[in-house]
Amino acid sequence: MTRGKQKIEAQKRNAEKNQKAKGSQLEARAVALKISCPICKVQLANANQLGDHYASKHPKEKPPSDSN
């Protein structure tokens, strides 16, 4: 086995590279979701998504103004 040591080193490098990030993504998610629907309290990223949400989930209601 001529590549035994190289193989082990390559496996270690790949394991380090493919290792998942530690910790939770809850903080990043909370920062990204800034707008919430006043009716159903779902969190959305921007006003365009809120307009689309109102069109699909609350068609009888008017979306809130952009001043929020």
C-alpha positions as a Markdown table, in Angstrom:
| # | Residue | x | y | z |
|---|---|---|---|---|
| 1 | Met | 0.0 | 0.0 | 0.0 |
| 2 | Thr | 2.0 | 2.9 | -1.3 |
| 3 | Arg | -0.6 | 5.7 | -0.6 |
| 4 | Gly | -1.6 | 4.7 | 2.9 |
| 5 | Lys | -0.4 | 7.8 | 4.6 |
| 6 | Gln | -1.6 | 10.1 | 1.8 |
| 7 | Lys | -5.0 | 8.5 | 2.0 |
| 8 | Ile | -5.3 | 9.0 | 5.7 |
| 9 | Glu | -4.3 | 12.6 | 5.4 |
| 10 | Ala | -6.8 | 13.2 | 2.6 |
| 11 | Gln | -9.5 | 11.7 | 4.7 |
| 12 | Lys | -8.7 | 14.0 | 7.6 |
| 13 | Arg | -8.7 | 17.1 | 5.3 |
| 14 | Asn | -12.0 | 16.1 | 3.8 |
| 15 | Ala | -13.5 | 15.5 | 7.2 |
| 16 | Glu | -12.5 | 19.0 | 8.4 |
| 17 | Lys | -13.7 | 20.6 | 5.2 |
| 18 | Asn | -17.1 | 18.8 | 5.3 |
| 19 | Gln | -17.7 | 19.4 | 9.0 |
| 20 | Lys | -20.9 | 21.2 | 9.7 |
| 21 | Ala | -20.8 | 24.7 | 11.3 |
| 22 | Lys | -21.3 | 24.5 | 15.0 |
| 23 | Gly | -24.1 | 26.3 | 16.7 |
| 24 | Ser | -27.6 | 27.2 | 15.6 |
| 25 | Gln | -28.9 | 29.3 | 12.8 |
| 26 | Leu | -31.6 | 30.8 | 14.9 |
| 27 | Glu | -29.8 | 34.1 | 15.3 |
| 28 | Ala | -29.2 | 34.5 | 11.6 |
| 29 | Arg | -32.8 | 33.6 | 10.9 |
| 30 | Ala | -34.1 | 36.1 | 13.4 |
| 31 | Val | -32.0 | 38.9 | 11.8 |
| 32 | Ala | -33.3 | 38.0 | 8.3 |
| 33 | Leu | -37.0 | 37.9 | 9.2 |
| 34 | Lys | -37.9 | 41.5 | 10.0 |
| 35 | Ile | -41.6 | 41.8 | 9.0 |
| 36 | Ser | -44.5 | 39.8 | 10.5 |
| 37 | Cys | -48.0 | 39.4 | 9.3 |
| 38 | Pro | -50.4 | 41.1 | 11.8 |
| 39 | Ile | -53.1 | 38.5 | 11.1 |
| 40 | Cys | -51.3 | 35.1 | 11.3 |
| 41 | Lys | -48.0 | 36.3 | 12.8 |
| 42 | Val | -45.9 | 34.6 | 10.2 |
| 43 | Gln | -42.4 | 36.2 | 9.8 |
| 44 | Leu | -41.3 | 37.4 | 6.4 |
| 45 | Ala | -38.1 | 39.0 | 5.1 |
| 46 | Asn | -39.4 | 42.0 | 3.2 |
| 47 | Ala | -42.5 | 44.0 | 2.2 |
| 48 | Asn | -42.7 | 42.3 | -1.2 |
| 49 | Gln | -43.1 | 38.9 | 0.5 |
| 50 | Leu | -45.7 | 40.4 | 2.8 |
| 51 | Gly | -47.7 | 41.6 | -0.3 |
| 52 | Asp | -47.5 | 38.1 | -1.9 |
| 53 | His | -48.4 | 36.6 | 1.4 |
| 54 | Tyr | -51.5 | 38.7 | 1.7 |
| 55 | Ala | -52.5 | 37.9 | -1.9 |
| 56 | Ser | -52.3 | 34.2 | -1.3 |
| 57 | Lys | -53.3 | 33.7 | 2.4 |
| 58 | His | -55.5 | 36.7 | 3.1 |
| 59 | Pro | -57.2 | 37.7 | -0.2 |
| 60 | Lys | -60.1 | 39.5 | 1.4 |
| 61 | Glu | -57.8 | 41.8 | 3.5 |
| 62 | Lys | -55.8 | 44.7 | 2.4 |
| 63 | Pro | -52.0 | 44.6 | 3.0 |
| 64 | Pro | -50.7 | 47.2 | 5.5 |
| 65 | Ser | -49.0 | 50.3 | 4.2 |
| 66 | Asp | -45.2 | 50.3 | 3.7 |
| 67 | Ser | -44.8 | 52.8 | 6.6 |
| 68 | Asn | -44.4 | 49.9 | 9.1 |
